[in-house]
């Protein structure tokens, strides 16, 4: 691989993210423990998230609205204003979580900067993702920041057009096989999967990827051996 542009996913690739959502969902389950099991509550939240994606997109604000939808369904629309406030507080707490870089991330960026154009390509709420990048202290390593409404083939093609790059000169590094790998391979780009210890259910796939442009590593520092 000798790419001109290297893009990194942000959440759970550059810094921790999913555990905060797991913690938020646990708090939500505690609020509604008298209504049904934790498993059914988590499935209800996920179903609302997936249903709401075309309208709300990804990110903490969309997640909070989906929790409110779930609470309304659980309580047959009888939840109090105080109950809604508790859910909003869970979302607000998420928006103020500290940014904790994953191990070896900054060292990898230091070694790649100047040799390639480095890009952040992430989903989520625009304001929140810019906040996290600022708080992370690694924003200066990147040539371009792309907060995408989704990560489908067309989204990547639009980004590459803005970057004046062809897919075969582009490599995407991320923890999601569904969002960071499959669409990039589909348009002719390269992708490296760096797994994270937990994955949002929506991002999981149930098949193995076999492709000449695909590599998998166990830690982010191993991408240096591939580039």
Secondary structure, 3 states (H helix, E strand, C coil): CCCCEEEECCECCCECCHHHHHHHHHHHHHHCCCCCCHHHHHHHHHHHHHHHHHHHCCCHHHHHHHHHHHHHHHCCCCCCHHHHHHHHHHHHHHCCCCCCECCCHHHHHHHHECCEEEEEEEECCHHHHHHHHHHHCCHHHCCEEEEECCCCHHHHHHHHHHCCCCHHHEEEEECCHHHHHHHHHHCCCEEEEECCCCCCHHHCCCCCCCCCCEEEECCHHHHHHCC
